[in-house]
Amino acid sequence: MKVLVVGAGPAGAATALLLARCGLGVTLVERETSFERVFRGEGLMPLGIDALFEMGLGGVLESIPGRRVESWNIWIDGEEVFIIPEPVEELGERAVRVVSQPALLEKMVEEAGRYPSFSFEGRSRLHDLIHDPGSRVVGAVLQTDETVRERCALTSSSEPTGVSGAHAHGAAA
Ligand SMILES: Cc1cc2nc3c(=O)[nH]c(=O)nc-3n(C[C@H](O)[C@H](O)[C@H](O)COP(=O)(O)OP(=O)(O)OC[C@H]3O[C@@H](n4cnc5c(N)ncnc54)[C@H](O)[C@@H]3O)c2cc1C
């Protein structure tokens, strides 16, 4: 089965990596030209860090720009009014961090690139989905700059349609 994952945000990059690890043919497309997309925040909470560790990407956190958050210092009208310490000791490697999201995404896609069944296409936008007469998704129309091309490869009606994370879309072919 081949899977097209649309959008190299955290959801799409993680989905593509996990599917590639399962041995599936995966193409990840992203409409932007770089991972410096729209700013999406930099805070990684313990649950997000857990997810990275579960994906075997815990070590990546030490290799990208970022730091642990020791405390939240609240300022009002130029005056520091209180400090909320983070339980850094208690949480250990799961302590809240701020990280460079572009660097994290780049590392995730780089990791997926270790699998020969994976490919990444930047500056490639999902233009439309292709449906069969039964409304099942059987392919996609991608647009790169001025070029519109069809990627339509589903031949078996028994295969399910792939789906990625929250904002990313997927089509299995
Ligand atoms: C201002 C702001 C601050 C935030 N701060 C934090 C924070 O500190 N910590 C935190 O954990 N979360 C934060 N979030 C939430 C976090 O950014 C989202 O939960 C996360 O980005 C969702 O990931 P995603 O992969 O689902 O979607 P996105 O990150 O939106 O990724 C979707 C990707 O799909 C691409 N795309 C969309 N349409 C197409 C198409 N047709 N063809 C090809 N590519 C396409 C987009 O370019 C994008 O790269 C913040 C969000 C915002 C808006």
The ligand as a Gaussian input file, in Angstrom:
#p B3LYP/6-31G(d) Opt

LIG

0 1
 C        0.002000      30.845000      17.479000
 C        0.061000      29.379000      17.876000
 C        0.882000      28.996000      18.939000
 C        0.950000      27.658000      19.306000
 N        1.782000      27.292000      20.303000
 C        1.933000      26.001000      20.620000
 C        2.881000      25.595000      21.585000
 O        3.592000      26.391000      22.172000
 N        2.985000      24.264000      21.855000
 C        2.213000      23.320000      21.200000
 O        2.362000      22.121000      21.465000
 N        1.287000      23.701000      20.273000
 C        1.159000      24.994000      19.971000
 N        0.257000      25.361000      19.031000
 C       -0.550000      24.314000      18.411000
 C        0.296000      23.565000      17.377000
 O        0.941000      24.478000      16.521000
 C       -0.643000      22.668000      16.593000
 O       -1.244000      21.751000      17.491000
 C        0.150000      21.886000      15.549000
 O        0.830000      22.765000      14.665000
 C       -0.823000      21.030000      14.769000
 O       -0.044000      20.238000      13.924000
 P       -0.592000      19.718000      12.563000
 O        0.510000      18.947000      11.920000
 O       -1.905000      19.053000      12.802000
 O       -0.972000      21.025000      11.706000
 P       -0.042000      22.199000      11.189000
 O        1.096000      22.467000      12.116000
 O       -0.977000      23.310000      10.869000
 O        0.579000      21.597000       9.861000
 C       -0.191000      21.449000       8.711000
 C        0.779000      21.529000       7.548000
 O        0.054000      21.213000       6.371000
 C        0.468000      22.088000       5.341000
 N       -0.641000      22.119000       4.396000
 C       -1.887000      22.596000       4.633000
 N       -2.658000      22.443000       3.543000
 C       -1.870000      21.837000       2.597000
 C       -2.103000      21.412000       1.258000
 N       -3.291000      21.567000       0.633000
 N       -1.082000      20.815000       0.568000
 C        0.136000      20.652000       1.176000
 N        0.417000      21.048000       2.445000
 C       -0.589000      21.624000       3.141000
 C        0.729000      23.402000       6.041000
 O        1.597000      24.246000       5.297000
 C        1.361000      22.925000       7.346000
 O        2.777000      22.840000       7.249000
 C        0.161000      26.686000      18.624000
 C       -0.648000      27.071000      17.558000
 C       -0.705000      28.398000      17.181000
 C       -1.586000      28.781000      16.002000

